[in-house]
Protein backbone atom coordinates (compact mmCIF):
# COMPACT_ATOMS: atom_id res chain seq x y z
CA UNK A 1 0.00 0.00 0.00
CA UNK A 2 2.86 2.39 0.81
CA UNK A 3 4.33 1.76 -2.63
CA UNK A 4 0.97 2.44 -4.31
CA UNK A 5 0.46 5.66 -2.35
CA UNK A 6 3.97 6.89 -3.14
CA UNK A 7 3.47 6.19 -6.84
CA UNK A 8 0.06 7.91 -6.80
CA UNK A 9 1.55 10.89 -4.98
CA UNK A 10 4.32 11.20 -7.56
CA UNK A 11 1.85 10.99 -10.44
CA UNK A 12 -0.47 13.64 -8.97
CA UNK A 13 2.46 15.97 -8.30
CA UNK A 14 3.76 15.50 -11.84
CA UNK A 15 0.38 16.35 -13.37
CA UNK A 16 0.12 19.42 -11.12
CA UNK A 17 3.61 20.49 -12.14
CA UNK A 18 2.97 19.95 -15.84
CA UNK A 19 -0.27 21.92 -15.72
CA UNK A 20 1.33 24.80 -13.83
CA UNK A 21 4.41 24.86 -16.04
CA UNK A 22 2.33 25.02 -19.22
CA UNK A 23 0.37 27.86 -17.64
CA UNK A 24 3.66 29.60 -16.78
CA UNK A 25 4.74 29.42 -20.42
CA UNK A 26 1.49 31.11 -21.40
CA UNK A 27 2.02 33.62 -18.58
CA UNK A 28 5.41 34.67 -19.98
CA UNK A 29 4.47 34.46 -23.66
CA UNK A 30 1.00 36.03 -23.18
CA UNK A 31 -0.67 33.13 -24.98
CA UNK A 32 -3.79 31.16 -24.01
CA UNK A 33 -4.04 32.02 -20.31
CA UNK A 34 -6.32 34.48 -18.45
CA UNK A 35 -3.48 36.20 -16.57
CA UNK A 36 -0.14 37.07 -18.13
CA UNK A 37 2.98 38.88 -17.00
CA UNK A 38 1.48 42.17 -18.24
CA UNK A 39 -2.19 41.72 -17.33
CA UNK A 40 -4.11 42.43 -14.15
CA UNK A 41 -4.73 45.53 -12.07
CA UNK A 42 -1.92 48.07 -12.08
CA UNK A 43 -0.71 49.35 -8.71
CA UNK A 44 1.95 51.63 -7.34
CA UNK A 45 5.25 50.96 -9.13
CA UNK A 46 7.58 50.66 -6.08
CA UNK A 47 5.05 48.47 -4.27
CA UNK A 48 4.60 46.26 -7.33
CA UNK A 49 8.36 45.85 -7.69
CA UNK A 50 8.69 44.82 -4.04
CA UNK A 51 5.82 42.32 -4.30
CA UNK A 52 7.16 40.80 -7.54
CA UNK A 53 10.68 40.56 -6.12
CA UNK A 54 9.32 38.87 -2.98
CA UNK A 55 7.37 36.35 -5.07
CA UNK A 56 10.46 35.40 -7.04
CA UNK A 57 12.44 35.35 -3.79
CA UNK A 58 10.07 32.72 -2.38
CA UNK A 59 10.58 30.61 -5.51
CA UNK A 60 14.37 31.03 -5.35
CA UNK A 61 14.61 30.21 -1.64
CA UNK A 62 12.47 27.09 -2.02
CA UNK A 63 14.70 25.83 -4.82
CA UNK A 64 17.97 26.73 -3.15
CA UNK A 65 17.16 25.28 0.26
CA UNK A 66 15.41 22.10 -0.83
CA UNK A 67 18.04 21.26 -3.45
CA UNK A 68 20.84 21.10 -0.91
CA UNK A 69 22.01 17.59 0.05
CA UNK A 70 21.84 18.38 3.78
CA UNK A 71 18.19 19.39 3.50
CA UNK A 72 17.41 16.26 1.49
CA UNK A 73 18.92 14.08 4.20
CA UNK A 74 16.83 15.87 6.81
CA UNK A 75 13.64 15.59 4.76
CA UNK A 76 14.06 11.86 4.16
CA UNK A 77 13.98 11.29 7.90
CA UNK A 78 10.37 12.46 7.75
CA UNK A 79 9.13 11.15 4.40
CA UNK A 80 10.13 8.11 2.28
CA UNK A 81 13.21 8.71 0.16
CA UNK A 82 11.18 7.80 -2.93
CA UNK A 83 8.89 10.79 -2.28
CA UNK A 84 11.64 13.35 -1.67
CA UNK A 85 11.95 14.56 -5.27
CA UNK A 86 8.19 14.73 -5.74
CA UNK A 87 7.90 16.81 -2.57
CA UNK A 88 10.50 19.21 -3.97
CA UNK A 89 8.54 19.40 -7.23
CA UNK A 90 5.26 19.93 -5.35
CA UNK A 91 6.57 22.91 -3.40
CA UNK A 92 8.30 24.32 -6.48
CA UNK A 93 4.99 24.04 -8.33
CA UNK A 94 3.21 25.86 -5.50
CA UNK A 95 5.83 28.63 -5.57
CA UNK A 96 5.50 28.97 -9.34
CA UNK A 97 1.70 29.08 -9.12
CA UNK A 98 2.00 31.81 -6.48
CA UNK A 99 4.17 33.89 -8.84
CA UNK A 100 1.65 33.58 -11.67
CA UNK A 101 -1.31 34.28 -9.37
CA UNK A 102 0.01 37.26 -7.42
CA UNK A 103 2.30 38.90 -9.98
CA UNK A 104 1.82 42.67 -10.24
CA UNK A 105 2.10 43.99 -13.80
CA UNK A 106 4.37 46.89 -14.72
CA UNK A 107 3.30 47.75 -18.26
CA UNK A 108 5.70 50.57 -19.05
CA UNK A 109 7.46 49.61 -22.30
CA UNK A 110 11.22 49.26 -22.24
CA UNK A 111 11.43 48.27 -25.90
CA UNK A 112 9.09 47.21 -28.69
CA UNK A 113 9.69 45.92 -32.19
CA UNK A 114 7.25 44.94 -34.92
CA UNK A 115 7.17 43.08 -38.20
CA UNK A 116 9.55 40.27 -39.18
CA UNK A 117 12.00 41.10 -36.40
CA UNK A 118 9.27 40.66 -33.79
CA UNK A 119 8.41 37.26 -35.27
CA UNK A 120 12.06 36.23 -35.22
CA UNK A 121 12.48 37.27 -31.57
CA UNK A 122 9.33 35.37 -30.61
CA UNK A 123 10.66 32.30 -32.42
CA UNK A 124 13.89 32.51 -30.37
CA UNK A 125 11.82 32.59 -27.19
CA UNK A 126 9.89 29.48 -28.19
CA UNK A 127 13.15 27.77 -29.17
CA UNK A 128 14.28 28.39 -25.59
CA UNK A 129 11.24 26.52 -24.24
CA UNK A 130 11.82 23.65 -26.67
CA UNK A 131 15.51 23.50 -25.78
CA UNK A 132 14.89 23.25 -22.07
CA UNK A 133 12.19 20.60 -22.55
CA UNK A 134 14.45 18.46 -24.72
CA UNK A 135 17.25 18.90 -22.20
CA UNK A 136 15.12 17.47 -19.39
CA UNK A 137 14.65 14.27 -21.38
CA UNK A 138 18.37 14.10 -22.17
CA UNK A 139 19.12 13.82 -18.43
CA UNK A 140 16.07 11.69 -17.49
CA UNK A 141 12.90 13.76 -17.44
CA UNK A 142 10.97 11.39 -15.19
CA UNK A 143 13.76 11.20 -12.63
CA UNK A 144 14.08 15.00 -12.63
CA UNK A 145 10.40 15.38 -11.73
CA UNK A 146 10.12 12.49 -9.29
CA UNK A 147 8.11 9.92 -11.24
CA UNK A 148 10.91 7.40 -11.57
CA UNK A 149 11.61 7.44 -7.85
CA UNK A 150 7.92 7.35 -6.96
CA UNK A 151 7.21 4.26 -9.08
CA UNK A 152 10.47 2.42 -8.36
CA UNK A 153 9.18 0.66 -5.23
CA UNK A 154 5.86 -0.21 -6.87
CA UNK A 155 7.69 -2.03 -9.66
CA UNK A 156 10.16 -3.65 -7.28
CA UNK A 157 13.28 -1.81 -8.33
CA UNK A 158 15.63 0.69 -6.80
CA UNK A 159 15.71 4.10 -8.41
CA UNK A 160 19.12 4.44 -10.02
CA UNK A 161 21.30 7.34 -9.01
CA UNK A 162 21.85 9.44 -12.15
CA UNK A 163 25.36 9.17 -13.52
CA UNK A 164 27.52 11.69 -15.32
CA UNK A 165 26.76 11.99 -19.04
CA UNK A 166 26.94 14.71 -21.71
CA UNK A 167 24.31 13.93 -24.36
CA UNK A 168 23.50 16.32 -27.24
CA UNK A 169 23.20 19.90 -25.88
CA UNK A 170 25.36 18.95 -22.91
CA UNK A 171 28.34 18.48 -25.21
CA UNK A 172 28.35 22.24 -25.85
CA UNK A 173 26.60 23.71 -22.78
CA UNK A 174 26.86 22.65 -19.17
CA UNK A 175 23.41 24.07 -18.41
CA UNK A 176 21.14 23.97 -21.48
CA UNK A 177 18.01 23.99 -19.30
CA UNK A 178 19.04 27.31 -17.78
CA UNK A 179 20.13 28.61 -21.19
CA UNK A 180 16.68 27.74 -22.52
CA UNK A 181 15.03 29.69 -19.71
CA UNK A 182 17.20 32.73 -20.43
CA UNK A 183 16.30 32.65 -24.12
CA UNK A 184 12.61 32.24 -23.30
CA UNK A 185 12.57 35.10 -20.78
CA UNK A 186 14.70 37.67 -22.65
CA UNK A 187 13.62 37.14 -26.26
CA UNK A 188 10.56 39.41 -26.11
CA UNK A 189 9.55 41.70 -28.98
CA UNK A 190 7.65 43.86 -26.48
CA UNK A 191 9.52 44.10 -23.19
CA UNK A 192 7.58 45.72 -20.39
CA UNK A 193 9.15 46.90 -17.16
CA UNK A 194 7.50 43.97 -15.36
CA UNK A 195 8.80 41.46 -17.90
CA UNK A 196 12.26 42.99 -17.63
CA UNK A 197 12.15 42.72 -13.83
CA UNK A 198 11.09 39.08 -14.15
CA UNK A 199 13.89 38.33 -16.64
CA UNK A 200 16.55 40.11 -14.58
CA UNK A 201 15.67 38.48 -11.26
CA UNK A 202 15.26 34.98 -12.68
CA UNK A 203 18.56 35.30 -14.56
CA UNK A 204 20.30 36.44 -11.38
CA UNK A 205 18.89 33.43 -9.57
CA UNK A 206 20.01 31.14 -12.40
CA UNK A 207 23.62 32.22 -11.85
CA UNK A 208 23.28 31.66 -8.11
CA UNK A 209 21.69 28.26 -8.76
CA UNK A 210 24.50 27.29 -11.12
CA UNK A 211 27.08 28.14 -8.46
CA UNK A 212 25.39 25.89 -5.90
CA UNK A 213 24.68 23.12 -8.42
CA UNK A 214 28.22 22.97 -9.76
CA UNK A 215 29.64 22.90 -6.25
CA UNK A 216 27.47 19.84 -5.55
CA UNK A 217 28.42 18.23 -8.86
CA UNK A 218 32.14 18.63 -8.20
CA UNK A 219 31.64 17.09 -4.76
CA UNK A 220 29.82 14.20 -6.37
CA UNK A 221 31.84 13.56 -9.55
CA UNK A 222 35.19 15.11 -8.62
CA UNK A 223 37.79 15.73 -11.30
CA UNK A 224 35.56 14.36 -14.03
CA UNK A 225 33.11 17.21 -13.63
CA UNK A 226 35.92 19.72 -13.01
CA UNK A 227 37.39 18.78 -16.40
CA UNK A 228 33.97 19.07 -18.01
CA UNK A 229 33.55 22.54 -16.48
CA UNK A 230 36.91 23.64 -17.84
CA UNK A 231 36.12 22.34 -21.33
CA UNK A 232 32.45 23.20 -21.89
CA UNK A 233 30.76 26.59 -21.74
CA UNK A 234 28.32 27.32 -18.94
CA UNK A 235 25.56 29.04 -20.95
CA UNK A 236 27.40 29.82 -24.20
CA UNK A 237 28.91 27.00 -26.26
CA UNK A 238 32.60 26.28 -26.71
CA UNK A 239 32.44 24.02 -29.75
CA UNK A 240 36.15 23.25 -30.07
CA UNK A 241 36.57 22.36 -26.40
CA UNK A 242 33.43 20.23 -26.50
CA UNK A 243 34.76 18.31 -29.49
CA UNK A 244 38.02 17.61 -27.69
CA UNK A 245 36.14 16.47 -24.59
CA UNK A 246 33.98 14.17 -26.72
CA UNK A 247 37.07 12.51 -28.23
CA UNK A 248 38.62 12.08 -24.80
CA UNK A 249 35.50 10.25 -23.59
CA UNK A 250 35.62 7.71 -26.41
N, C-alpha and C positions, 0 to 999 in steps of 0.2 A: 504493500500500500504506500509506503514511504517513497518507493521508486516511482510509482504512478503519479503521486502528488508532486514530486519534484519535476517530473517530465511535463505535467500539466502546467505547473507554475512557469517553467521555462517557455513553453509554447505561448501562454497568455502574455507574458512579458514581451516576447518577440513580436507578437501581433500589435501590441500597444506601441512598441518602439517603431515598428514599420509604419503604422498609421500616423504617428506623430512626426516622424522624419519626412514622410511625403508631404504632410501639411507644412512643415518648416521650409521645404523647397518652394512650395507655392507662396509662403510668407515672404521669402527673400525675392523670388522672381515675380511676385505680384500676378500669379496665375492660378485661377481655379479655387481660391479660398476666400472666405468672407472677410478676414482680417489680414492685411499685409503690413510690411514694415513701414509703409507710408500712409496707412489708413487708420481711422479712429479719431477720437476727439483730440484736438490740439490744446495743450496746456502751456504753462509758463516754461520758457526754454531752459533756464537753469534747473528747475525742478524736474523736467522731463529727462535732462541729461543725467541727473543724479539717480533717478529711478531706473533708467535703462542701464546705467553702469552697475547699479546694485543687482539687477536681474542677471546680467552676464557674470557678475562676481559670484553669485550663488552657483551658477552653472560651472564656473571655473573651479571654485573651491570643492564642489562635489567630485569633479573629475580628479583633481589633484590629490585630495585626501584618500579617496577610495581606491585609487590606482596604486597606492604605495604598498609594497610587500608587507610592511609591518601592520598596516590596517587590515589587509587581507587575512593575515594570520589571526588577528584579534577577532575579526568577523566570523571566521570559520570555527571559532569556539562556541558561537551562538547558533549558527545555522549550518546545514550540511555543506561540505566543500563543493558539492555538485551544484548548489544553488548560489554560490558566491558571485559568479559572473552575471547571472540573471538579476541578482539584487542590485549590482552596480548598474546594469542596463535600465532597470526599473527606475532607480532614482535619477539617473541621467535623463531618462524620458520625461519624468516629472519636472525636472529643472528646465528642460527644453520647452515643454508645454507651458510652463509659467512664463518664460520669455515671450513666446508667441501671444499669450493671453494678455499679459500686462504691459507689453511694450508701448511706450509713448512715442507717437510719431513726431518727427521734426522735418517738415516738408520743404524747408528752404533749399533751393537748388544750388548745388556746388558746381556741377557741370551737367550739360545736356547735349546730346548729339542726335541727329536724325538721319534718315535715309539709309543707304547701304552700310555706312560705318556703324550705325546703331544695330543693324542686323548682324554684322560681323562680331561686334562686342557681345551681343546676346548669345551668339553661337559659342563664343569662348566660355561664357559662364556655364552654359549647359554642358560643354565638354568637361568642365571641372567636375560637375556632378557625376557624369559618366565615368570619369577617371577614378574618382574616389570609390564609386560603387564597384568597379572592376577590381580595384586594388584590395577591397575587403575579401573578395573571393580568392585572390591570389594568395592571401595569407590565412585562409580558412574562415570564411564568412560566418559559418554556424558556430565555430568555436569563439569567434570574436564577440558574438552576441548571445552566448550562453546556451544555445540549443544543444550543441554536442555534449557539453558537460551534463546538462539536465537529463538527457536521454541515455547517457552512458550506462547508468545503473539499471535502468529498465531493460536494456538489451544485454545486460550481463557483461559489460566490458568497462575497462578503465579508460577514462578520457586521457588521451595522449597529451603530454606536454609539448607544445609547439616547438619545433626545432628552428635552427637558423637556415634560412633559404633566401635567395634573391631572384624570384621569378619576374619576368617581363619588366614592368615599370621599375621594380626594385633594383634592376641592373644599372639604372641611370640616376635614380633618386632614392635616397634613404627613406623619405617620407612622402610617397605619392598621395596618400590619403589627405594629409595636411595641405599639400600643394593643390590638390583638387578643390579643397575648401577655399583656399585663397583665391584661386581663379573664379570660383563661383561667386564669392562675396565682392570682389573688386571689379569684375568685368560687368559694369552697369552702364548702359547708355544714358540713363538719367540718374545721377547720384544725388540723393537728398542729403541733408545734414544728418538725419537719423540713420540712413543707410551707411554713410561714411563713419559715423560713430560706431555702428555695429561692426563694420569691416575692420576698423582700427583696433577695437578692443579684442575682437576674436583673433586677429592676427597676432597681437601682443601675447595673448594667452597661448597661441600655437607655439610661439618661440619658447615660452616658459615650459609648456608641456613637453616639447622636444628635449629640452635640457634635462628634465626629470627622467623622461623615457630612455634617453641614451645613457644616462648614468646607470639605470637599472639593467639595460642591455649589456653594458660593458661588465657589470658585476656578474651577469649570468653567463655571457659567452666569452668574456675575456679578450685575449688578443685577436681572436677571429673577428669580433665586431669592431675592435679598434682599427684593424686593417681596413675593414669595409668602410668605416667612417673616414679614414684618410683617403680612400680611393674614389668614393662615390659622393656626389653632391647632396647636400641636405634637401634643398627645395628646387635647385637649378641643376640640370644634368651636367656631368662631366663625362662625355662620351668616350674619350680616349682612355681615361682611368678605368671606366667601367669595363671596357673591352679587355684591358690588361687583367683586371680582377677576374673576369669570366674565364680567361685562358688559364689563370693560376688555379682555378677551382676544378678544371678538367683533370 
